[in-house]
Every structure is written in C-alpha cells, then in structure tokens.
C-alpha cells in the first residue's frame, strides 16, 4: 500500500491569532480530537532564555491553552527547562509565560525542578539525564497523554535551525548538555527523537530570527524577520522540514533533520508533504543564515584551532556570548579567546594579556603553559563542549560586564525566584556571578 503524504498547515496570523491557532488543528479533526484518555495536555514551549525574540510568543501559548480548554482538556501543563546559566522559574516570570498560565489556569512546570531519569542514546552510546516528569508522563504513559511541541521559528548558531525536534533538547537536564555538545550534537537530537516524539507540532512563526537563536538586541533590526504565520502538523519531522524550508534550509542542510529522515520516523521529503495554504510558503520563504554577525570588539582576538573547533559547541557558544555582551552591554575586548585543537604554539606563546580557554580540547593543549606563564588570575577556562555558566562568568570578567545587567528583573525579585527554585530542588546550572 502506498504511504500517505504528511499534512502540514500554514496559517496567516494576521490580526486574529486565535483563529490562526484554531485553523492549524482543523485538518486533524480539531484540538479535541487529539486529546487522549487522561484528558491532559503537555505543551513544550521554547523558553530558552528571557532575552527578547528567543522564546515562544506568550500570545501563541495563551491561544493554544484556551483552544484545548474549550475542547475539553482536563489539565494543561506548560513545560520547559531553559538553557544553562539560567533557571526556568526566572524565565517564565520575565517572559510573561507564567502570567499566561495564571490567566488561563494552565500549570507551569519548571523541568529543572524535577528529578532525573537516565536514558540511553543509541548513536552516541551514552546516557543522558532527562526530566523524570517528562519520562513518566510522556515516555512511560505515552498513550494516555497528549504532547504538543510549540517551538519558535529560529535559525540556530549551533544546529542551523531550532524547531520541534531541537525543542526536545529542553528535556535534558542542564548538567547533561555539556557532554557531546559538539559535532555529535545532531546525533543526540536524532536519538532523543527516537525515544520521544511530539504528537503535534505548532511552530510560532510570527517572527523568525536570522544570525542565530540568541541575537543581540542591538542587532534586532538586522536579525529579526517578520513572517506572520504558524506552521503545524501531526508529523513533527514534516513540520520541521517545511519550517526549515521557510527559512531557506533543506533537510540535507540540517544534520539532525537528515538523520531523523534516515530513520524513517516521519516524513522529511517535501515532495511527500501536502502543504495547506501553500501560497504562504512561496510568498514568505526567506534565505536566512545561522551564522553570527561576528560583531565583536575590535581588540578581541579569537584563535580557532584547525580541528575540533566545533560550531555546535565551544566555538559558537562562546562567540554568541561575546557578541551579545559587546553589542548589548558595552562589553570590551583587550583579551584573547582560544578554542579547538591545533592552534599553532607560536600564536599561543605570543599571548601577553588575559586569555579565556574555551573547551576541553584547547584546555588540554594549552592551559598548563598559559597558567605557568601568565598566572592563574589572567586565565579563565570553560571545560567541556558547551559550558555556558563558566563561559558567562569568564566573559563577564574579561569584558567588564556587570552580571546584574544581564537580567531585566529587580534583583530582589530575582533572588526570591532563585530561592523558590532552589527550595524545589532546581538542577539548573548557573554561573558564579555574584
């Protein structure tokens, strides 16, 4: 029997977002037809950080919650585990997501405040700790509960794009994200997709971002791209393929999408995807880029090794922070960053001032000699492949950025939120900023 094509819906948000969200579910029988036996709905949003333009629009979350409430859902959970160097309770408060939950009766779940369950990732042959809440509700009780992914339409400096499959990386506890956050990252994402797949994906494409997923506000005029649409469907890979295409990427351009297509779980071939409102695809397709603007201080020197200088890890992790600190917080240069393997020793020996060593590869080759020559106070390090807390701590020091300026929340409120998160057992890994 010939396999049926996947269906993906494009909906113009226009001036009626509620109607656009409703239209996304109509070809699949409506929101009520998706609800499973428990009556519970789990919405995995993209709340990577509290910086504008990087998280799912709270208005999209609100309309989705209201739609499922009207369709008879028993309980609706809004779940996320934000990026390293932050904690979800703060992100929910600062972005307005917590306010949406309070207004609509949805239950916010900060996954960093839940336990850990190890899962085995077949391709990388390693274990990763995912939220025990997610494992219990969405892996073990998969047939009872509805899982909807609501990512934001973004390019991503480390994974080319971030859509519903990349959105699942939020299920991994922060301490487990450092390992293999390198050239093997796409394998990890594909492995997670084998373990757990959304029942439905709804991509917030009101805007898209180019130049990566974590853009400097000072560059918003160049990096925020109005799109005015939603992308949705019951085949997450097909939804991601269409959404990536809207940003100018084929499935072969995005390694984790290519790996997922190779497994045969879902449809990654645009020729086998029926797009409802296809004219929007032609009208709004862009040619975006996940490459940074490289908007760094002129006197910042970056030495990149010829080997293992992985864009998926220490390279773009560090450079993204440097770009944001420079553009948005007046961060200064006057120091050197080294990363990767194979940097010529004569270049490293020429370093006279402060230096940050990003990643285990460069630390192994150069840390001992640099500390012996320059002294410990002038050398900072971020071990592993994507050690964001140590990177933020080090670059705050070198670029002379006050850590209090990084959070647009009253310091006393921030401390109260942190105390609340810690009291509930938060596993978030935050920098030693204070």
Protein Blocks (a to p, Z undefined) as FASTA:
>chain_A
ZZdddddddddfklmlklmmmmmmmmnopjklmpcfkopacdddddfbfcehiaccfklm
mmmmmmmmmnopabdcddddddehiafklmmmmnommmmmmmnopacddfklpccddddd
fklopacdddfklmmmmmmmmmmpccdddddddddfklopacfklmmmmmpcfklmmgop
afklmmmmmmmmmmpccfbdcddfkbcceeijbdcfklmmmmpccekpacddfblklmmm
mmmmmnopafklpmklmmmmmnopajfbfklcccehklmmmmmoccddfbdfhiacfklc
cdddfbhpafklmmmmmmmmmmmmmmmnopaehiacdedehiafklmmmpmbdcddehjk
lmmmmmmmmmmmnopklpccdehjblfklmmmmmmmmnopafklmpccdfklmmmmmmmm
mmnopabdcdffZZ
